[in-house]
């Protein structure tokens, strides 16, 4: 079975968001529900959901770096990432 098009993009977005949320949970010492909420409240997550950004093709670690830069307010780093 092959997955292509919008469904394939959604699967990639879900995988990256889930793994990034797991790392946020571990790093911040919060449950998964809270980690997901934290991620979903960011511009990083909005960008992840925009297929034109191709952010869904990056690693969860890359997305985590963007998330942390956003939390720090380091927009220069965030924009370069």
Buried (B, 14 or more C-beta within 10 A) or exposed (E): EEEEEEEEBBEBBEEBBBBBBBBBBEEEEBEEEBBBEBBBEBEBBEBBBEBEEEBBEBEBEBBBBBBBBBBEEBEEBBEEB
